[in-house]
Amino acid sequence: MKKVFKKTSVKNLSPYYQFGIDYFGPFLYGFTKWLYTSLKKAQIHRVYFFSRDGYMMDLAFQQLGYDAEFDTQYVHFSRKSLRQALLYTTSGYQDSLQYLGWEKYVTLSKLLEYYGYDATERKHLAELHKWELSKDYAYDGLKNNKEVEQIYICLKEQIYEKSQQQRQLLLAYIEQIGMKGSCAIVDIGWHGSMQYCLEQIAKYNGLDLKIYGYYIGISPQFPICGFCSGYLYNPQNLKQRKSVLCSLGIMERMLQSTEGSTDSYRQVGDKIWPVYAHYEYEEEQKLVCCIKEWQQGALDYIEQKKNYLKEDEDYVKFAQPLIAIGKNPTLKMVKLFSFFYNTDGEKEYYVSQKKLVQYKPRELMHALSNSVWKTGFLKSVFKIPFPYFYIYRIFRK
């Protein structure tokens, strides 16, 4: 069933609606035109937009009328729902980490989520075992970390049981949505874990599935077998990768639906339904309204420009205003996103909630490392005009 985007009541020149018109709309428009052209070139007919991050991509595709030429579906997958269905195939602690994407630091909460535990389960385990969910572990040292290994050993039997249950439901869901043969998946991208996991699921379960992945940007950390391509960067052209990743948090938030991530699946009668995690802004209706305003602004921009762009034009140029504001944010833009946060055991705000003098040096570096908008975080701390993207590039080395 197709989704219908309901218009929200938007005040004249609301800063969030205006952001959608000025920055998000052109970006989404260019991506959708690129996607359509890429799908036509590859002669792919079946197209799956992944839940959450693919929400606005699907709506834009519909708004431009492209869904009439393809068999499109909005489907419910997440890194958690896919990875968990593969954990039963791993042979021990070190092997169990193979589907975990790279981050400089990983909290215990994030590790338990990776192993298939929802927020309530994580809280219960922490209370039962006196574990500190916010404790950080360096990713590069995880394989030799005896403390984390003992946690895994303690939970291994349950992890495998959860994985087998998830596998059965996931296979039934894949059959239900008709995912077979050659098909395209559309998502935000980054490291390629979703496509890799789907390919592994097909391999371990003998599925006839050939995947073509289309993303905002893609630089696989996982050995993807099928085709993948990125709107802003891809393995053949990584020039804009750091320009995009410095503000990946706001990019993800712009695209996402206002539903929780897909935690798992459940069967009701002969149908498989997604089970959602708690939506982090469920009690934050002010933030939900801001999101809907910039999304409405983006769709209004697309409606105004839908017959403007020639098919042979440079689609990436439409993303440049958003990339530029992500790299070199103004204080006005920092203020716009100062209320937004991600949750991982505790709130991690996009920009600093403290003044520079309130930080110790190590604490500041750690907070910057955890930020999903690093240039915005630096601007919020120091405030003065400065080449923050240049600092970010040094930090990333």
PLY file of the C-alpha trace (Angstrom):
ply
format ascii 1.0
element vertex 397
property float x
property float y
property float z
element edge 396
property int vertex1
property int vertex2
end_header
0.00 0.00 0.00
1.35 3.42 -0.99
1.95 6.02 1.69
0.33 9.44 1.43
2.20 12.38 2.91
-0.29 14.45 4.84
0.34 18.16 4.72
1.03 19.78 8.03
0.07 23.25 9.12
3.21 25.27 8.48
3.62 28.86 9.53
4.79 31.29 6.90
8.58 31.16 6.70
8.95 28.65 9.54
12.74 28.17 9.79
12.34 24.38 9.51
9.99 24.60 6.54
12.38 27.09 4.95
15.25 24.68 5.57
13.27 22.08 3.63
12.77 24.49 0.73
16.35 25.81 0.62
18.47 22.76 1.45
16.67 19.45 1.90
14.33 19.83 -1.09
17.05 20.39 -3.72
19.11 17.54 -2.23
16.17 15.10 -2.30
15.18 16.23 -5.78
18.66 15.63 -7.20
18.89 12.22 -5.53
15.50 11.09 -6.88
16.34 12.16 -10.43
19.68 10.32 -10.16
17.94 7.22 -8.79
15.36 7.15 -11.58
18.01 7.49 -14.27
20.17 4.80 -12.64
17.28 2.32 -12.38
16.29 2.88 -16.01
19.88 2.33 -17.12
20.17 -0.92 -15.13
16.71 -2.05 -16.34
15.62 -2.96 -12.83
11.85 -3.15 -12.31
11.43 -4.24 -8.68
12.48 -1.54 -6.18
12.45 -1.71 -2.37
12.75 1.45 -0.28
14.05 0.57 3.18
12.11 1.79 6.21
13.12 4.86 8.19
15.97 6.27 6.06
14.19 5.42 2.79
10.94 7.10 3.84
11.41 10.46 2.12
13.13 8.82 -0.84
9.99 6.77 -1.45
7.70 9.79 -1.11
9.82 11.85 -3.52
9.83 8.96 -6.02
6.02 8.92 -5.85
5.74 12.71 -6.05
7.66 12.72 -9.32
5.39 9.95 -10.66
8.19 7.44 -11.12
6.45 4.71 -9.13
4.11 4.19 -12.11
7.06 2.74 -14.07
8.33 0.37 -11.36
7.09 -2.19 -8.87
7.98 -0.30 -5.67
7.50 -1.20 -2.01
8.36 0.43 1.29
9.74 -2.47 3.35
10.83 -2.96 6.93
14.45 -3.89 7.42
17.09 -2.56 9.81
20.68 -3.40 10.58
19.48 -5.05 13.77
16.77 -7.20 12.16
19.18 -8.42 9.47
22.30 -8.92 11.58
20.45 -10.75 14.30
19.21 -13.29 11.74
22.84 -14.15 10.97
24.38 -14.42 14.44
23.49 -18.11 14.74
25.97 -18.80 11.92
28.94 -17.41 13.87
31.34 -19.76 15.66
32.44 -17.74 18.70
33.04 -14.32 20.19
35.50 -12.93 17.65
33.50 -14.32 14.74
30.32 -12.84 16.20
31.68 -9.31 15.66
31.93 -9.64 11.87
28.63 -7.82 11.18
29.37 -4.88 13.50
30.08 -1.67 11.60
33.16 0.34 12.47
32.94 3.23 14.94
35.82 4.63 16.92
34.06 3.80 20.18
31.20 1.39 20.84
29.12 1.50 24.01
27.98 -1.62 25.81
24.40 -0.59 25.02
25.18 -0.59 21.31
26.89 -3.98 21.56
23.88 -5.50 23.32
21.60 -3.99 20.68
23.81 -5.59 18.04
23.35 -8.96 19.74
19.58 -8.60 19.54
18.47 -6.98 22.79
15.95 -4.15 22.78
16.09 -1.16 25.14
14.01 -2.82 27.86
16.09 -5.99 27.72
19.32 -4.00 27.84
18.17 -2.13 30.91
17.17 -5.38 32.63
20.52 -7.03 31.85
22.40 -4.00 33.14
20.49 -4.07 36.43
20.85 -7.84 36.79
24.61 -7.98 36.11
25.57 -4.47 37.30
26.73 -3.56 33.80
27.25 0.07 32.75
25.42 0.55 29.44
27.21 3.82 28.62
30.68 2.31 29.01
32.79 2.81 25.88
35.04 0.27 24.20
37.52 1.08 21.44
36.32 -0.72 18.31
39.83 -1.67 17.24
40.40 -3.50 20.52
37.08 -5.35 20.71
38.31 -8.72 19.43
40.83 -8.96 22.25
38.63 -7.43 24.95
38.18 -10.11 27.62
35.49 -8.15 29.47
33.21 -7.99 26.42
34.03 -11.61 25.56
32.79 -12.70 29.00
29.55 -10.79 28.44
29.13 -12.58 25.12
29.83 -16.00 26.70
27.25 -15.24 29.40
24.60 -14.49 26.75
25.69 -16.77 23.88
22.95 -19.39 24.18
20.25 -16.72 24.26
21.87 -14.81 21.37
21.77 -17.94 19.18
18.16 -18.71 20.16
17.07 -15.15 19.36
18.92 -15.34 16.05
17.19 -18.54 14.93
13.78 -17.11 15.76
14.56 -13.93 13.85
15.82 -15.92 10.88
12.56 -17.85 10.49
10.43 -14.71 10.66
12.74 -12.75 8.35
12.64 -15.47 5.68
8.84 -15.48 5.86
8.83 -11.68 5.50
11.17 -11.79 2.48
8.81 -14.28 0.83
5.79 -12.13 1.73
7.16 -9.02 -0.01
8.18 -11.02 -3.09
11.87 -10.20 -2.81
13.57 -12.49 -5.30
15.59 -12.44 -8.49
17.08 -9.11 -9.57
15.89 -6.19 -7.47
17.01 -2.78 -6.25
17.25 -1.66 -2.65
17.26 2.05 -1.78
18.67 3.31 1.51
21.00 5.94 2.93
24.09 3.72 2.64
27.46 4.59 4.22
29.15 1.22 4.92
27.07 -1.35 3.02
26.13 -3.52 6.00
22.46 -3.88 5.02
23.19 -5.11 1.52
25.93 -7.43 2.78
23.65 -8.95 5.41
20.89 -9.54 2.87
23.39 -11.21 0.56
24.58 -13.41 3.42
21.01 -14.34 4.33
20.39 -15.33 0.71
23.61 -17.37 0.69
22.92 -19.27 3.95
19.29 -19.96 3.04
19.57 -20.71 -0.67
17.54 -17.71 -1.86
17.49 -16.59 -5.48
18.39 -12.95 -4.91
20.57 -10.55 -6.90
20.77 -7.13 -5.25
21.44 -3.73 -6.82
22.02 -1.17 -4.07
21.36 2.56 -4.54
22.43 4.95 -1.79
23.16 8.56 -0.84
26.79 7.49 -0.46
28.48 4.11 -0.25
32.00 3.02 0.64
31.67 -0.62 1.71
33.44 -1.86 4.83
31.80 -5.20 4.12
32.55 -7.49 1.12
29.40 -6.79 -0.92
28.96 -9.23 -3.80
26.32 -7.41 -5.82
26.18 -4.00 -7.49
26.20 -0.79 -5.44
26.19 2.87 -6.40
26.04 6.18 -4.53
24.54 9.53 -5.43
27.25 11.62 -3.75
30.11 9.11 -3.54
30.84 5.48 -4.31
33.88 3.14 -4.29
35.03 4.54 -7.64
34.77 8.19 -6.58
35.18 9.00 -2.87
35.96 12.69 -3.33
32.90 13.97 -1.42
32.85 11.27 1.28
34.25 13.35 4.15
32.16 16.34 3.08
29.05 14.20 3.53
30.03 12.25 6.64
30.87 15.33 8.74
27.12 16.00 8.98
25.65 12.52 8.50
23.43 12.92 11.58
21.31 15.74 10.19
21.20 14.00 6.79
19.80 10.85 8.38
17.29 12.78 10.46
16.01 14.69 7.43
15.21 11.49 5.56
13.73 9.41 8.37
10.13 8.59 9.08
8.68 9.29 12.51
8.44 5.60 13.42
10.76 3.47 15.48
13.42 1.32 13.89
12.47 -2.26 12.95
13.47 -4.33 15.96
12.18 -7.71 14.80
9.12 -9.37 13.26
5.99 -11.09 14.51
3.46 -13.34 12.86
-0.26 -12.60 13.11
-2.29 -15.20 11.27
-0.59 -15.71 7.94
1.03 -12.23 7.85
4.43 -11.05 9.09
4.52 -7.60 10.68
7.47 -5.46 11.82
7.98 -4.88 15.54
9.17 -1.31 16.09
11.62 -0.09 18.67
10.52 2.89 20.73
10.68 6.03 18.61
13.15 8.33 20.32
11.02 11.47 19.79
7.66 9.93 20.69
7.31 12.26 23.68
8.96 15.18 21.83
6.13 16.45 19.66
7.91 19.77 19.14
10.75 17.94 17.39
8.34 15.76 15.41
6.63 18.92 14.14
10.01 20.37 13.11
10.80 17.20 11.16
7.43 17.24 9.41
7.87 20.90 8.53
11.21 20.44 6.75
9.90 17.29 5.04
6.85 19.20 3.81
9.12 21.99 2.60
11.20 19.47 0.65
8.12 17.92 -1.00
6.77 21.37 -1.86
10.10 22.20 -3.51
9.92 18.98 -5.56
6.36 19.78 -6.62
7.47 23.21 -7.85
10.49 21.85 -9.75
9.22 18.44 -10.93
9.28 19.36 -14.64
12.40 21.51 -14.50
15.43 19.23 -14.57
16.66 17.70 -17.82
17.61 14.04 -17.62
21.20 14.69 -18.70
21.81 17.47 -16.17
24.24 17.36 -13.25
22.11 15.92 -10.42
24.81 16.28 -7.75
24.79 20.08 -7.98
21.40 20.06 -6.23
23.03 18.56 -3.13
25.76 21.19 -2.84
23.87 23.77 -0.69
23.15 21.09 1.94
26.72 19.77 1.84
28.08 23.30 2.20
25.95 24.11 5.27
26.93 20.77 6.80
30.64 21.51 6.33
30.57 25.16 7.38
27.51 25.69 9.59
26.36 29.09 10.72
25.34 29.75 14.32
21.77 30.07 13.05
21.95 26.56 11.59
23.54 25.19 14.76
20.68 26.67 16.79
18.16 25.08 14.42
19.43 21.59 15.26
20.47 22.20 18.87
17.46 20.30 20.25
18.06 17.12 18.24
19.75 14.05 19.61
20.30 10.32 19.10
19.84 7.80 21.87
22.24 5.03 22.82
21.61 4.36 26.48
21.69 8.14 26.95
21.00 11.21 24.82
23.78 12.26 22.45
22.97 15.73 21.12
24.03 16.82 17.65
25.71 19.91 19.06
27.29 20.71 22.40
25.02 21.40 25.36
27.95 22.81 27.37
30.28 25.77 27.09
33.93 25.29 26.17
35.15 26.13 29.69
33.02 23.32 31.14
34.96 20.63 29.24
38.12 18.81 30.21
40.34 18.16 27.14
39.73 14.40 27.03
36.00 14.87 27.63
35.82 17.34 24.73
37.56 14.92 22.35
35.26 12.11 23.42
32.14 14.23 22.95
33.35 15.28 19.51
34.00 11.64 18.60
30.41 10.69 19.55
28.81 13.59 17.69
26.97 12.79 14.44
27.50 16.38 13.20
31.10 17.11 14.01
31.43 20.48 12.28
28.21 21.63 13.95
29.50 20.42 17.32
32.76 22.35 16.90
30.88 25.49 15.85
28.59 25.21 18.88
31.60 24.97 21.23
33.92 27.62 19.78
31.32 29.82 18.01
33.92 31.96 16.20
34.46 31.73 12.41
37.01 28.99 11.86
37.77 26.24 9.28
35.94 23.54 11.26
35.78 21.15 8.34
39.57 21.28 8.09
39.79 20.33 11.79
37.34 17.50 11.17
39.48 16.14 8.33
42.51 16.06 10.61
40.44 14.39 13.33
39.28 11.68 10.85
42.84 10.70 9.89
0 1
1 2
2 3
3 4
4 5
5 6
6 7
7 8
8 9
9 10
10 11
11 12
12 13
13 14
14 15
15 16
16 17
17 18
18 19
19 20
20 21
21 22
22 23
23 24
24 25
25 26
26 27
27 28
28 29
29 30
30 31
31 32
32 33
33 34
34 35
35 36
36 37
37 38
38 39
39 40
40 41
41 42
42 43
43 44
44 45
45 46
46 47
47 48
48 49
49 50
50 51
51 52
52 53
53 54
54 55
55 56
56 57
57 58
58 59
59 60
60 61
61 62
62 63
63 64
64 65
65 66
66 67
67 68
68 69
69 70
70 71
71 72
72 73
73 74
74 75
75 76
76 77
77 78
78 79
79 80
80 81
81 82
82 83
83 84
84 85
85 86
86 87
87 88
88 89
89 90
90 91
91 92
92 93
93 94
94 95
95 96
96 97
97 98
98 99
99 100
100 101
101 102
102 103
103 104
104 105
105 106
106 107
107 108
108 109
109 110
110 111
111 112
112 113
113 114
114 115
115 116
116 117
117 118
118 119
119 120
120 121
121 122
122 123
123 124
124 125
125 126
126 127
127 128
128 129
129 130
130 131
131 132
132 133
133 134
134 135
135 136
136 137
137 138
138 139
139 140
140 141
141 142
142 143
143 144
144 145
145 146
146 147
147 148
148 149
149 150
150 151
151 152
152 153
153 154
154 155
155 156
156 157
157 158
158 159
159 160
160 161
161 162
162 163
163 164
164 165
165 166
166 167
167 168
168 169
169 170
170 171
171 172
172 173
173 174
174 175
175 176
176 177
177 178
178 179
179 180
180 181
181 182
182 183
183 184
184 185
185 186
186 187
187 188
188 189
189 190
190 191
191 192
192 193
193 194
194 195
195 196
196 197
197 198
198 199
199 200
200 201
201 202
202 203
203 204
204 205
205 206
206 207
207 208
208 209
209 210
210 211
211 212
212 213
213 214
214 215
215 216
216 217
217 218
218 219
219 220
220 221
221 222
222 223
223 224
224 225
225 226
226 227
227 228
228 229
229 230
230 231
231 232
232 233
233 234
234 235
235 236
236 237
237 238
238 239
239 240
240 241
241 242
242 243
243 244
244 245
245 246
246 247
247 248
248 249
249 250
250 251
251 252
252 253
253 254
254 255
255 256
256 257
257 258
258 259
259 260
260 261
261 262
262 263
263 264
264 265
265 266
266 267
267 268
268 269
269 270
270 271
271 272
272 273
273 274
274 275
275 276
276 277
277 278
278 279
279 280
280 281
281 282
282 283
283 284
284 285
285 286
286 287
287 288
288 289
289 290
290 291
291 292
292 293
293 294
294 295
295 296
296 297
297 298
298 299
299 300
300 301
301 302
302 303
303 304
304 305
305 306
306 307
307 308
308 309
309 310
310 311
311 312
312 313
313 314
314 315
315 316
316 317
317 318
318 319
319 320
320 321
321 322
322 323
323 324
324 325
325 326
326 327
327 328
328 329
329 330
330 331
331 332
332 333
333 334
334 335
335 336
336 337
337 338
338 339
339 340
340 341
341 342
342 343
343 344
344 345
345 346
346 347
347 348
348 349
349 350
350 351
351 352
352 353
353 354
354 355
355 356
356 357
357 358
358 359
359 360
360 361
361 362
362 363
363 364
364 365
365 366
366 367
367 368
368 369
369 370
370 371
371 372
372 373
373 374
374 375
375 376
376 377
377 378
378 379
379 380
380 381
381 382
382 383
383 384
384 385
385 386
386 387
387 388
388 389
389 390
390 391
391 392
392 393
393 394
394 395
395 396
